[in-house]
């Protein structure tokens, strides 16, 4: 969860640096129980995930951050931990901008 929060905060902070006045950074976390699973959504209103890299973001050492800022291990380790606990994680661009990560874990 910490990796997802850090990435969301980084994304909204970067957008804040580049945006015109009036942009308000937002990170939202929602949880709900669906059957025998728990769904956790982490959504931000940053710049989103470039479509050409969305399938690569869970690969080890892949990062969209500048050199020296990210190691490319955060989402990869998160993915492995979630899978080891019988869960799943998905990434997508939010319809209204930004990114949304959805986790499913056994209840």
C-alpha positions, -999 to +999 in steps of 0.1 A: +000+000+000+029+024+008+043+021-027+009+029-042+004+059-019+039+071-027+034+068-064+000+086-062+015+114-042+044+117-066+020+119-096-002+146-082+028+166-070+043+164-105+011+175-121+008+204-096+042+216-107+031+217-143-005+227-140-021+261-141-037+276-110-068+258-098-055+223-099-060+205-066-041+173-060-064+145-048-056+109-037-086+087-028-086+053-012-118+032-012-124-003+002-152-027+000-159-064+005-170-083-025-178-119-016-148-135-001-124-107-013-116-072-002-113-046-030-089-017-024-088+012-049-061+039-049-071+067-073-053+099-080-059+129-103-023+131-116-012+128-152-021+091-155-001+063-168+012+066-204-007+040-225+025+027-241+039+016-206+008+005-187+015-032-194+051-028-181+047-011-148+047-042-127+080-054-143+111-052-121+133-021-126+107-004-149+101+032-139+085+063-155+103+085-130+135+104-139+169+087-134+178+087-097+143+093-085+128+058-088+143+023-087+115+005-106+111-019-077+081-005-058+052-018-080+071-050-089+075-059-052+040-049-044+028-071-073+048-101-060+036-096-024-001-093-034+002-124-057+019-144-029-011-137-007-036-149-033-046-115-045-045-095-077-036-059-087-047-040-118-037-006-131-057+017-153-062+053-162-091+069-145-119+081-168-116+116-154-078+117-155-052+103-133-046+067-124-064+040-104-049+009-089-073-018-078-062-046-055-082-077-047-071-097-016-087-127+001-109-116+030 
